[in-house]
Amino acid sequence: MTTEPALDTEPFRERALVSLTAARARTTLLTSCVEDPDLTAQHSPLMSPLVWDLAHIGNQEEQWLLRAVAGQEAMRPEIDSLYDAFEHPRAERPKLPLLPPDEARKYAAEVRGRVLDVLEAAAFQGGTRLTEAGFAFGMVAQHEQQHDETMLITHQLRKGPQALTAPDPEPVPLFTGPAEVLVPGGPFTMGTSTEPWSLDNERPAHRREVEPFWIDTTPVTNGAYLAFIEDGGYDTERWWAPEGWAHIRRNSVRAPLFWRRDGGQWLRRRFGVTEVVPREEPVLHVSWYEADAYARWAGRRLPTETEWEKAARFDPATGRSRRYPWGDADPAPEHANLGQRHLRPAPAGSYPAGESPLGVRQLIGDVWEWTASDFQPYPGFVAYPYKEYSEVFFGPEYKVLRGGSFAVDPVACRGTFRNWDYPIRRQIFSGFRTARSESV
């Protein structure tokens, strides 16, 4: 009789510790760079007060790692409803009896201290589905990083002087490669059934057929988008979906969010600093409707989610789908602009080490990329560990974004990772690239 060799679970334990520690360091930065009044204020009705996010992070960590994994008694059961994202819309949260900043910090820190003890003793094999390969710890690290990105959005919306700084991406020569890349038709594997920390909407792996198509080598730049503006793109109804045209007229949308014209030039506000719009960077803070209108104006279209993933993951030499465009290795600084390492996208054409086998660049990091697709489950989808993460959002109301942005941590960004939002959303770090069918 033979037995399966025991899985070495220590790398998962180390990865969980590193991921949780990195997330908390970022949370601390985002909540310590401003004074308490900025933490308790609501800087936009679209966003929560920063102090809500802070305590919510601690509460979710307590619920999943201390209660669900470790079976411990609730520390503060009376605050669960305050930090339930489905019970209280963002616009209402400032009116709730939230924990003040010092108390929120202490609560999150006490939870984390207990979690580290649980992590040290947890069985990552032969335990429960939540603990297999450290899934619950990875889920919580991803959750915290997603809220860190949300808090960074709040910082961008916040009025007032600069509170965050980071070095700019390395300057690169102007990209002179091909404007588009042909992605071959045929089957490929979409999604994953093997990535240990993948979330339910990324599962299961399944085969998809794709017709051959062309896709932009890089995301659409500010310079290219300015040509759309200057050609009257916001005044020409035929480029817009009916709902998008109604939305921009009703809200007097004339350019990406945070842009304004000053004489003969366009300026933007970025984390408290006003600067000339850099033409070589991917365009940022555009809605799905704006991306779709630009694509029509350019005689193109947005790629479907399936097309985007094939462009990002398919290796024609082997026929298999990679974890990332550059291969299966975790992201490194030379691959992509991730993790709030910079506070802006890198110029179009950056990160040649991160390009896909077909030669498509910046598919990971820099800007979330709108796709043409509604957010729908994959065949065989099973909600886990709770339906409120994905299942309640499936349907035509939400459009899928792919690839992550400079504000996304590597732990919450993969070739299979799926994001979604309303097509009117602009405060998110969203851009796009366009595509066309081979026959067009």
C-alpha positions, 0 to 999 in steps of 0.5 A: 500500500502506498500513500500520497507524499505530504504536501509541503504547506510551509510555502503557503504559510509563508506566502500568507504571512507575507501577504497579510503583512504587506496588506497591513503595511499599506492600510497603515500608510493610507490611514496614517498620512492624513489627520483624523478629520480626514479619516472620518469625513466622507470625501465623496458619496461614492466612497466610505469614510476611510475609518469605515474601511479600516474597521471593516478590514478588521471585522472581516478578518475576525469573522473569517480567520478567528471565527470561521477558521479558528472557531473563536468567540466573536470579539465585538459582535455588536459592530458586525452590522455596522461594517456589513457592506450589504446592510449599509450603502456607502452614502449612509455610512458616515451617519453610523456610530462607527469606531473612532480612528484610535479604536478602529486601529486598536481593534484591527491590530488586536485581530491581527495579533490573534490571526498570526497565532492562528496562522502559525498553528493552522493545518493547510492540508487535511483540514477544511476547504477554508484552510486548504493551501491557506485559502482563507488567509489568501482571501483575507489578504486579497480583501484587505488589498481590495479595500486598500485600492478603494481607500486609494480611490478615496484619496484621489477624490479627497480635496486638499494638499498632497498626502501621498507620494511615490516615485514615478515609473522609470522613463522609457523611450517612446513606444514604436512597436506595432499598434496591434497584435493578431490573436489566433482563433481556436480554443483556449483554457479560460479561468482556473481550477488549480490556482490555490487562492483564486476566487469563486468567479475565476472558477472553473477552468473551461474551454472557450473558442475564439475567432481570430482578432486584433488587439491593441498592443498597449492601452489607449493613451491620453494622447489618443483619447485627446484626439477623440475629444478634439474631434468632438467625440463628446458631442457626437451621439452616434459614437455612444450607446443610448444610455451612455449618451443620456448619462454624459448629457445629464451630467455634463461629462466632457472629458475623463474625470479629474481633467479640465481645460486651461487655455490651450492645454488639458490639466488633471488633478492627481492625488492633490497635485495639478499637472499637465495631462501626459500624452504618453500615459494610458488614459485613466478614470474613464467610464465604460461608456466613454471607452465604448464611444472611443472604440466606435469613433476609432472604428474598433470595439472593446475586446470581450472578456474572453478575448482579453484573457486569451490575449493575456494568457494563451501561449501559441507555442504550447497551447496552454494558458499561463498564470500571467502574460509573462509566464507562471512566476509571480509578478516582479517589478520588471513585469508590471506596475502594481502595488501602489509602487507608483501613483500613476500608470507607466508610459504606454509600451513599458515593461517589455519583460511583462508582455504576452507570448503574442507581444501584447504589453501592460495587460497586468497593472497600470489601468483596469481595462474595460471589456465588452462583457457583462459580468456572468458566471462561468459554466459550472460556477459554484459560489464559495465561501459566500454568495455575496462576493460574486453571485449577487452581482452577476447580470447585465448591470455590471461590465467586466474589467481586467488586468488590474491597475497600479493600485492593485497588489499582486496578491489580488491580480492574476491572468484570471482575476475578474473585476466588475463595476457599473458602466458609469463608474469613473472614479476607479483606476479604469482605462481600456484597449480596443480590438477588431475582428480579423475580417474588419 
